Amino acid sequence: MRPRRLKNEINVVPYIDVMLVLLVIFMVTAPMMTTASIDVPSVGKASQVPTEAMQVNIRVDQNLSLTEPGQPERSVSRSELSQAIVEAQRKNPEQPVLIVGDKNVKYEAVLSVMDELQRQQVKRIGLLVQPSKK
């Protein structure tokens, strides 16, 4: 009888079989997985600015100014802004209002102006953006 010799080779066939089974499982389950996605509007798809829109300008120092159609820009306080919006809404309930925020202004300032406009029952509120220059 011959003495038994130890094999020092690794049999990789079972490992390949396991990997192929795992690959098939992942391929079958991947389309079924739901991913959380947020639809963020891109600047490239920005619509045209309505010509008769009021513009609420928010500067870096959070000072407000209002530009009404056919009138020059004027600085306003929060209460003056509310009064001007209420008057415009009485004349035209569908009056669009655009918020023009400096890119360095805090997000909270833009949201507070938007909240104020929503409290005044403004139906059409938009954010003015510039197309990217690529």
Secondary structure, DSSP 8 states (H G I E B T S, - for coil): ------------HHHHHHHHHHHHHHHHHGGG----------GGG-----TT-EEEEE-TT--EEEE-TTS--EEE-HHHHHHHHHHHHHH-TT--EEEEE-TTS-HHHHHHHHHHHHHTT-S-EEE-------
